[in-house]
Amino acid sequence: MPFAHITGWGMYVPEPVLTNDDISKMVDTNDEWIRDRTGIRERHIARENEFPSTLAVEAAIKALQVANLAPTELDLIICATSSPEYIFPATACLIQDQIGASKAGAFDLLAACSGFIFATNMAAQAIRSGSIKNALVIGTETLSRFVNWKDRNTCILFGDGAGAFVLQASEIPGGILSAVMHSDGSGADSLTLPGGGSHHPATELTLHEGKHFVQMDGKEVFRFATRVMGRASIEALESAGLTTADVQWIIPHQANLRIIETAAKYLKMPIEKFVINVQNYGNTSTASIPIATVEAAQKGQLKIGDKIVFVGFGAGLTWGAMVVQWTGPIPAKKLVHPEQYRRFARLRSFARRMLRFIEGLLSRKEI
Ligand SMILES: CC(C)(COP(=O)(O)OP(=O)(O)OC[C@H]1O[C@@H](n2cnc3c(N)ncnc32)[C@H](O)[C@@H]1OP(=O)(O)O)[C@@H](O)C(=O)NCCC(=O)NCCS
């Protein structure tokens, strides 16, 4: 049975930064309160012309560059997102088209902030089963579009960004060692974006009632998160036949520093073993774990052979953890340039649109 290795990683955040001081000009809050309760100092916010696919494409190309893999070699793209570009088509399909992943199947996965762990697990299982060789997993968000900038309970928390992993099959043991995924829909109300779906399709009333904004019971989510983070990590470690003593790094979902500190206490692990960057990005939902991983990798913190636990939680409610043996890129003989495929992808996309247009004209004549 092949192993599923993380061979590439990339991240992208929009340039504009929104500090706590900036937010204090919009709602009744202040830098000290936000830092004390969440650890967040600033977050990046997408420009008007940036979308989940725009951010994802940048992160994906970087991940493919690290893996030295051409987009045309991808068999599967899973995009985990809590702020999809549309209800349909899937954001993953827009990414597939823009990067030129001509043979990849692409779909979105919705498990809120746990989505990246769920998606990575799904891609790893597809590789382990032998049905595919190369997968791209992306977490991408422009949650700033769904935040009520008049609600101080939520607007301080979220930020925009994207992170991506390339997963590849290899006979060498390592890579994704185990994963656990959990859900509890009885907690669906505690964190929700109720408007715009089939239950509350957009109307003047839903707009007036603020149903198209993130709604959250912060205390409830806090209690849930502190309960599940440590437990899920232990469960994933046990499933991999490991203990916390074997672990070099924990890379948690970056929602709140206090939640991460509680998990560290539960696991009796020093906080220094936790990769933390919530201060710079806020909660980027599905993108937070890959962004934290990329930063740790770029700082040289992740060494080949390191055992890493990814752990996350989110709306649903959902939570999960994954144990990974860090391997790095598969050594390549020939250098490929994934970024160059973008131009080819644009041409290909245009040609396919034209073809469909001409097909449409011809079929009209036939009728
Ligand atoms: C949202 C969160 C930071 C609030 O912190 P908290 O310590 O629970 O704060 P509370 O909601 O109890 O509010 C305490 C007080 O601060 C006030 N407050 C809330 N937000 C505030 C803000 N941004 N600035 C200043 N005061 C604020 C409240 O109105 C309340 O005032 P009151 O005591 O006069 O009623 C915290 O609950 C949290 O992080 N929850 C988890 C959220 C999360 O991670 N969501 C994403 C999951 S993927």
The ligand as a Gaussian input file, in Angstrom:
#p B3LYP/6-31G(d) Opt

LIG

0 1
 C      -15.210000      35.629000      21.235000
 C      -14.350000      35.583000      22.492000
 C      -12.999000      36.168000      22.197000
 C      -15.028000      36.392000      23.559000
 O      -14.265000      36.332000      24.738000
 P      -14.964000      36.086000      26.147000
 O      -13.914000      36.108000      27.149000
 O      -15.786000      34.840000      26.004000
 O      -15.849000      37.357000      26.248000
 P      -17.413000      37.454000      26.534000
 O      -18.163000      37.061000      25.292000
 O      -17.731000      36.746000      27.804000
 O      -17.545000      38.985000      26.763000
 C      -17.055000      39.602000      27.931000
 C      -17.410000      41.049000      27.853000
 O      -16.642000      41.662000      26.819000
 C      -17.515000      42.293000      25.890000
 N      -16.936000      42.151000      24.557000
 C      -17.204000      41.222000      23.604000
 N      -16.466000      41.443000      22.513000
 C      -15.718000      42.544000      22.787000
 C      -14.763000      43.256000      22.066000
 N      -14.398000      42.929000      20.816000
 N      -14.172000      44.315000      22.659000
 C      -14.501000      44.697000      23.895000
 N      -15.405000      44.058000      24.637000
 C      -16.007000      42.992000      24.091000
 C      -18.828000      41.568000      26.013000
 O      -19.896000      42.402000      25.598000
 C      -18.867000      41.295000      27.491000
 O      -19.277000      42.442000      28.173000
 P      -20.262000      42.320000      29.409000
 O      -19.519000      41.494000      30.422000
 O      -20.455000      43.742000      29.809000
 O      -21.486000      41.647000      28.891000
 C      -14.191000      34.121000      22.982000
 O      -15.420000      33.645000      23.498000
 C      -13.734000      33.179000      21.913000
 O      -12.645000      33.305000      21.403000
 N      -14.528000      32.150000      21.590000
 C      -14.172000      31.198000      20.554000
 C      -14.471000      31.799000      19.214000
 C      -13.835000      31.051000      18.092000
 O      -12.737000      30.569000      18.183000
 N      -14.571000      30.957000      16.973000
 C      -14.092000      30.341000      15.783000
 C      -14.093000      28.877000      15.906000
 S      -13.409000      28.110000      14.512000

